């Protein structure tokens, strides 16, 4: 998947695109179909959506990027709040100087997408809220685990909890490989940011077309939370993908993209 950099607020931001590459300062052509902008989850990176970017590129113009301190973007710190990540996403969009986009927000990225629709509506054509919630139920024990990891008191936990029991081991390993691209300290503070956000009361103010995607076996943001998004956002539709967990973009990218194509066509 081709990659480029753009300077945003003093950070060198790594972003992914489809199609032909361009000279360093030139943004790739994003005129085909719908412009989709993938916003990644806590401690993750833009490459996590590489399969979806590849599939969507057949008819559309998908982009994905790494937040500061994540993946291959510069920086060593998280941005500490969903609102700060939302403002940074808006700054990325302004720096690229592209048309309004459908935001595919995964996990923490879904909360960022909701916040963008509420505070930066000029960049939003629609939302795909993927394995996410307006208010996350993140146990303190999980945050304490990552606190221990960032302090060097234990190794990173490589578990299968983010996937469906039916997900092949090679896909799970792909997810683990993405996990290690971001410093545990950044992941820990991302989780704290997710604990603090609650956009439930504001869902009714969202007016853009919204598709909610859920993994049938998602234990992190269960289908019930996806149903809350559908029920509280006017006109929203829900697609539940079988045999998928919280890592839906890796587990079932084709099924996710098919649902997106149906909704936005």
C-alpha positions as CSV (number, residue, x, y, z in Angstrom):
1,X,0.0,0.0,0.0
2,X,1.6,3.3,-1.1
3,X,2.5,5.7,1.7
4,X,3.4,9.4,2.0
5,X,4.0,12.0,4.6
6,X,2.3,15.4,5.3
7,X,3.4,17.9,8.0
8,X,0.6,18.6,10.5
9,X,1.1,20.8,13.6
10,X,4.8,20.0,13.5
11,X,4.4,16.2,13.2
12,X,5.4,14.2,10.2
13,X,2.2,12.3,9.6
14,X,2.4,9.0,7.7
15,X,-0.6,8.3,5.5
16,X,-1.6,5.5,3.2
17,X,-3.4,5.8,-0.2
18,X,-4.4,3.7,-3.2
19,X,-3.5,4.1,-6.8
20,X,-0.5,5.8,-8.3
21,X,1.9,7.6,-6.1
22,X,3.0,11.2,-6.6
23,X,5.9,13.5,-5.9
24,X,6.5,14.1,-2.2
25,X,4.5,17.3,-1.8
26,X,1.7,16.3,-4.1
27,X,-1.4,14.6,-2.6
28,X,-2.5,11.6,-4.6
29,X,-5.6,11.8,-6.8
30,X,-8.7,11.2,-4.7
31,X,-11.4,12.0,-7.3
32,X,-12.7,8.5,-7.8
33,X,-16.0,7.6,-6.2
34,X,-16.3,8.4,-2.5
35,X,-13.4,9.7,-0.4
36,X,-13.1,7.4,2.6
37,X,-10.8,8.4,5.5
38,X,-10.0,5.6,8.0
39,X,-9.4,6.7,11.6
40,X,-7.7,4.1,13.6
41,X,-8.2,2.9,17.2
42,X,-6.3,3.1,20.5
43,X,-2.7,2.2,20.2
44,X,-3.2,1.1,16.6
45,X,-2.2,2.6,13.2
46,X,-3.5,3.4,9.7
47,X,-2.1,0.2,8.3
48,X,-4.6,-1.8,10.3
49,X,-7.1,-1.0,7.6
50,X,-4.8,-2.0,4.7
51,X,-7.2,-4.7,3.4
52,X,-10.2,-2.4,3.5
53,X,-8.2,0.4,1.7
54,X,-7.2,-2.1,-1.0
55,X,-10.8,-3.3,-1.5
56,X,-12.4,0.1,-1.5
57,X,-9.8,1.4,-4.0
58,X,-11.5,-0.5,-6.8
59,X,-14.3,2.1,-7.0
60,X,-13.4,4.8,-4.4
61,X,-10.6,6.9,-3.0
62,X,-9.6,5.6,0.5
63,X,-7.0,7.2,2.7
64,X,-5.7,6.1,6.1
65,X,-3.1,7.7,8.5
66,X,-1.2,7.2,11.7
67,X,-1.8,9.6,14.6
68,X,1.3,11.1,16.2
69,X,3.2,8.5,18.2
70,X,1.5,5.7,16.4
71,X,2.8,3.5,13.6
72,X,5.2,5.5,11.4
73,X,4.2,9.0,12.3
74,X,6.6,11.2,14.4
75,X,6.1,11.9,18.0
76,X,6.4,9.8,21.2
77,X,3.2,10.9,23.1
78,X,-0.5,10.3,22.7
79,X,-2.8,13.3,22.3
80,X,-4.6,12.5,25.6
81,X,-8.2,13.0,24.6
82,X,-10.7,12.1,21.9
83,X,-11.4,15.8,21.3
84,X,-7.6,16.4,20.7
85,X,-7.5,13.5,18.3
86,X,-10.6,14.9,16.6
87,X,-9.0,18.3,16.2
88,X,-5.9,16.6,14.8
89,X,-7.9,14.6,12.3
90,X,-9.5,17.8,11.1
91,X,-6.0,19.4,10.8
92,X,-4.9,16.4,8.7
93,X,-7.8,16.9,6.4
94,X,-7.1,20.6,6.0
95,X,-3.4,19.9,5.3
96,X,-4.3,17.4,2.6
97,X,-6.8,20.0,1.2
98,X,-9.2,17.3,-0.1
99,X,-13.0,17.2,-0.4
100,X,-15.3,16.1,2.5
101,X,-15.0,12.4,3.4
102,X,-16.9,9.5,4.8
103,X,-15.0,8.8,8.0
104,X,-14.5,5.1,8.8
105,X,-13.8,5.2,12.5
106,X,-12.7,2.0,14.2
107,X,-12.9,1.7,18.0
108,X,-11.5,4.9,19.5
109,X,-11.6,6.2,15.9
110,X,-15.3,5.7,16.0
111,X,-15.6,8.1,18.9
112,X,-13.4,10.5,17.1
113,X,-15.6,10.3,14.0
114,X,-18.7,11.1,16.2
115,X,-16.9,14.1,17.6
116,X,-15.8,15.2,14.2
117,X,-19.5,15.1,13.0
118,X,-20.5,17.2,16.0
119,X,-17.7,19.8,15.8
120,X,-16.1,19.7,12.4
121,X,-19.1,18.9,10.1
122,X,-17.6,20.7,7.1
123,X,-15.3,17.7,6.5
124,X,-17.9,15.0,6.9
125,X,-19.9,13.4,4.1
126,X,-20.9,10.4,6.2
127,X,-19.8,8.0,9.0
128,X,-19.0,4.4,9.3
129,X,-18.8,3.7,13.0
130,X,-17.0,0.4,13.3
131,X,-16.7,-1.7,16.5
132,X,-17.2,1.4,18.6
133,X,-19.4,3.2,21.1
134,X,-20.4,6.7,22.3
135,X,-19.2,5.6,25.8
136,X,-16.7,2.8,26.2
137,X,-16.7,0.2,28.9
138,X,-12.9,-0.2,29.5
139,X,-12.1,-1.9,32.7
140,X,-9.5,-0.3,35.0
141,X,-7.7,-3.7,35.0
142,X,-6.9,-3.3,31.3
143,X,-5.4,0.1,31.8
144,X,-3.4,-1.1,34.7
145,X,-2.0,-4.0,32.6
146,X,-0.8,-1.5,30.0
147,X,0.6,0.8,32.7
148,X,2.7,-2.2,33.8
149,X,3.8,-2.8,30.3
150,X,4.9,0.8,29.7
151,X,6.8,0.7,33.0
152,X,8.6,-2.5,31.9
153,X,7.1,-4.6,34.6
154,X,5.6,-7.1,32.2
155,X,5.6,-7.9,28.5
156,X,2.9,-7.0,26.1
157,X,-0.2,-9.2,26.3
158,X,-0.8,-11.0,23.1
159,X,-4.3,-12.4,23.5
160,X,-7.1,-13.5,21.2
161,X,-9.8,-11.4,23.1
162,X,-10.1,-8.9,20.2
163,X,-11.1,-11.6,17.7
164,X,-13.9,-14.0,17.0
165,X,-13.2,-17.6,18.2
166,X,-13.6,-18.5,14.5
167,X,-10.8,-16.1,13.4
168,X,-7.8,-18.0,11.9
169,X,-4.5,-17.8,13.8
170,X,-2.7,-16.0,11.0
171,X,-5.2,-13.1,11.1
172,X,-4.7,-12.9,14.9
173,X,-1.0,-12.8,14.3
174,X,-1.4,-9.9,11.8
175,X,-3.2,-8.0,14.6
176,X,-0.4,-8.6,17.0
177,X,2.1,-7.4,14.5
178,X,0.2,-4.1,14.1
179,X,0.0,-3.9,17.9
180,X,3.8,-3.7,18.4
181,X,4.2,-0.8,15.9
182,X,3.0,1.6,18.6
183,X,4.8,2.2,22.0
184,X,2.8,0.7,24.9
185,X,2.9,4.1,26.7
186,X,0.9,5.6,23.8
187,X,-1.6,2.7,23.9
188,X,-2.1,3.1,27.7
189,X,-2.9,6.8,27.4
190,X,-5.2,6.2,24.5
191,X,-7.2,3.7,26.6
192,X,-7.4,6.4,29.3
193,X,-8.8,8.8,26.8
194,X,-11.4,6.3,25.8
195,X,-12.4,5.8,29.4
196,X,-13.1,9.5,29.7
197,X,-15.2,10.1,26.6
198,X,-19.0,10.1,26.7
199,X,-20.8,11.4,23.6
200,X,-24.1,9.6,24.3
201,X,-26.2,12.7,24.9
202,X,-25.0,14.3,21.7
203,X,-25.8,11.4,19.3
204,X,-29.2,13.0,18.3
205,X,-27.4,16.0,16.8
206,X,-25.7,13.9,14.1
207,X,-27.4,14.4,10.8
208,X,-25.0,12.8,8.2
209,X,-25.6,9.4,6.8
210,X,-24.3,6.9,9.3
211,X,-23.6,3.1,9.0
212,X,-22.8,1.2,12.2
213,X,-20.7,-1.9,11.7
214,X,-20.4,-4.5,14.4
215,X,-18.6,-7.8,14.8
216,X,-21.0,-10.4,16.0
217,X,-18.4,-11.8,18.4
218,X,-17.0,-8.4,19.6
219,X,-16.4,-8.6,23.3
220,X,-14.9,-5.2,23.6
221,X,-17.7,-3.1,22.1
222,X,-20.6,-5.6,21.9
223,X,-23.4,-5.5,19.4
224,X,-25.7,-3.9,22.1
225,X,-23.5,-0.8,22.0
226,X,-23.7,-0.7,18.2
227,X,-27.5,-0.9,18.6
228,X,-27.4,2.1,20.9
229,X,-25.6,4.1,18.2
230,X,-28.2,3.0,15.5
231,X,-31.1,3.8,17.8
232,X,-29.9,7.3,18.8
233,X,-28.5,8.6,15.4
234,X,-31.2,9.6,13.1
235,X,-31.4,7.4,10.0
236,X,-28.5,5.2,11.0
237,X,-28.4,1.6,9.9
238,X,-26.6,-1.3,11.5
239,X,-24.8,-4.2,9.8
240,X,-23.6,-7.0,12.1
241,X,-20.8,-9.1,10.5
242,X,-20.8,-12.8,11.5
243,X,-17.6,-14.5,12.7
244,X,-15.9,-11.2,13.5
245,X,-14.8,-9.6,16.7
246,X,-13.3,-6.2,17.6
247,X,-10.7,-6.5,14.9
248,X,-13.3,-6.5,12.2
249,X,-11.2,-4.5,9.6
250,X,-8.6,-7.3,9.7
251,X,-11.0,-10.3,10.2
252,X,-13.7,-9.6,7.7
253,X,-12.6,-6.7,5.4
254,X,-14.5,-7.9,2.4
255,X,-17.8,-8.1,4.3
256,X,-17.2,-4.7,5.9
257,X,-16.5,-3.1,2.5
258,X,-19.6,-4.8,0.9
259,X,-21.8,-3.3,3.7
260,X,-20.2,0.1,3.1
261,X,-20.8,-0.1,-0.6
262,X,-24.4,-1.0,-0.2
263,X,-25.1,1.8,2.2
264,X,-23.3,4.6,0.3
265,X,-24.4,3.6,-3.2
